[in-house]
Amino acid sequence: MSSLKELQDLIHEKYGIEPSKLDPNASMRETGGLDSLALAEFLFAIEDHFGITMPDEDANIDTLNELAVLVDKVRAAKTA
């Protein structure tokens, strides 16, 4: 199960961005207006929300779809 919907809800809750306005395949920096600091904060919010630790080497992910794939991968590894 993809975590995309939960990520969309979380970004709406944290930044007030409507999920329908964020293309899951587009850059969150370019279309979502999130700068590097906001994205870093969002990664911390994701870790808190899902109870996971995001790998540092994947900190440059820029789309919600890429982020959802990574979150799903980390969550699966945690339960394995």
Secondary structure as UniProt FT lines:
FT   HELIX           4..15
FT   HELIX           19..21
FT   TURN            24..25
FT   TURN            28..31
FT   HELIX           36..50
FT   HELIX           56..58
FT   TURN            59..60
FT   HELIX           64..79
//
